[in-house]
């Protein structure tokens, strides 16, 4: 695997590959890699000649300095995992490389960046959009791979690609879960064993909401029930919402919907979601 910390040599390397007609798949990450990320790498390897991964903990998408400081950083281990997965190129820039001498830039998305994650993490999606734009400009991939676990992020990236006319195809890969339903996340590394076990309540809450909606229960009641379920495990639910898969409008029916949850397990904030196509799927 070729490892680059600077933009110019990475660009030179990719230029020579591109002139040989190689297609480039790109997996942007913040490191602390797990099987979910490796699923993205595998998807890219299956569709492209060359797979590029980036590892960069982007400061502009963190509103809380403590969250940024505590974000897990495991570069050596990540490099081993990427080598094992036969990733071709790793880009792991510093803050200086990504932001030095650049004017602070923000990108807004009408309503989508102000609801759910956007409401509880103001400025988060602007930071994501700015860094992903920079990464797309640097790597110029044919296809970029993102995990469905960050559902709202995927919607933001899709709007970004459309608005900025990036010549990139977006490929979304389903969430990878542990045997008990816990969605894989880099933040899980910050959980104690006890917190890790209690964290399954997010997935249980999503399933309970799905069942409740099928039974015709109002979302307000389901929200109260899931918050109480979380409470019983010492987990603090931040939001539980049901939105249309495509428009992100609030929805009360479980057809073509996505149920989203965010909760604090100890000091660690986790998010998860469940995509529901139709009532038949659940029966
Ligand atoms: O999903 C992530 O890991 C990050 O938000 C991303 C897309 C790499 C941007 O920093």
Boltz pocket constraint, residues with backbone or C-beta under 6 A from the ligand:
constraints:
  - pocket:
      binder: B
      contacts: [[A, 28], [A, 29], [A, 30], [A, 56], [A, 58], [A, 61], [A, 127], [A, 128], [A, 131], [A, 132], [A, 150], [A, 153]]
      max_distance: 6.0
